[in-house]
Amino acid sequence: MKVAYKKNGKIYCLNTLDGSGIPEGVEKVIGEFLDPFYRQAWDIKDGKLIIDLQKAKNTVHEKRRALRELEFEPHDQKIAKQIPGWESAEKERVKIREKYQAIQIEIDSCQNLESLNKIVLK
């Protein structure tokens, strides 16, 4: 059986045949696990395993920042090394910042997981 339980504010997941390994006195849910992309956003509420929207937004923001850094990297190298044309690299960085700022606004305005997933899948 699949069991999720909450201990010290964290959600732990366990596959167990007989329920062993689950600490006594913790809130637990038996059933299917949720989307692992949002693993850090899982919570237990009213006896159900849920995805906390604010925590899910934080997860998406972390991914957004990582993608932005990847796009910055070639431009950062040009700027740091002052390779000819490095001034245009800064202009490209501005475009990248604006692109990801717009995505940040979209993420912050999401009212539910479905709208957040649409951003993730873009």
C-alpha angles and dihedrals in degrees: 000000000000115000131183119192137179121229126166091350095306130108116231125190127209137179107209135165098209106016093263118146095042112122117238119254098023128126107253141180126202117207143058123347121237132240106313091214086074095042092129089054098055117120139163117243128169090349094307133107107240140172110243106225097215092049089047089053089053090053091051091047090054090052090046091053092048091051091047091052090052090053091047095051101083091044092047090055092052091049095045093049093038089229112183108278093030090135090066088051089063089052089053090050089055090053090049091049091051092048093052093041088059090050090049090055090049091051093048092050095053112120097188143018094258093061090045090052090054089059092047091052095050 
